[in-house]
Amino acid sequence: MPFAELYGALESKAVDGQENPFSVILSNKFYEVQKYVSATNHVYAANIILVSKRFWTSCRRPSRR
């Protein structure tokens, strides 16, 4: 669902909930149309680690996995 349609979807009960940081919930006033909020303390982070070929080949094979 496009983010721009989320407030209306919550208001009309087309969706039951949403997952966003508290700052997004506050700035978009989702609290006006959503009764509950859960603080799950989880994080999704797609961290990418980049290293040079020289460093990579200097690592022992078991460490490269």
ChimeraX attribute file (.defattr): number of C-alpha atoms within 10 A of each C-alpha:
attribute: neighborCount
match mode: 1-to-1
recipient: residues
	/A:1	7
	/A:2	5
	/A:3	7
	/A:4	9
	/A:5	9
	/A:6	17
	/A:7	20
	/A:8	13
	/A:9	16
	/A:10	18
	/A:11	14
	/A:12	11
	/A:13	12
	/A:14	10
	/A:15	13
	/A:16	10
	/A:17	16
	/A:18	13
	/A:19	9
	/A:20	10
	/A:21	10
	/A:22	14
	/A:23	9
	/A:24	11
	/A:25	17
	/A:26	12
	/A:27	9
	/A:28	13
	/A:29	12
	/A:30	21
	/A:31	15
	/A:32	12
	/A:33	15
	/A:34	16
	/A:35	8
	/A:36	7
	/A:37	13
	/A:38	7
	/A:39	7
	/A:40	6
	/A:41	5
	/A:42	6
	/A:43	7
	/A:44	5
	/A:45	6
	/A:46	6
	/A:47	6
	/A:48	6
	/A:49	5
	/A:50	7
	/A:51	8
	/A:52	8
	/A:53	8
	/A:54	8
	/A:55	8
	/A:56	13
	/A:57	10
	/A:58	10
	/A:59	10
	/A:60	9
	/A:61	9
	/A:62	6
	/A:63	7
	/A:64	9
	/A:65	5
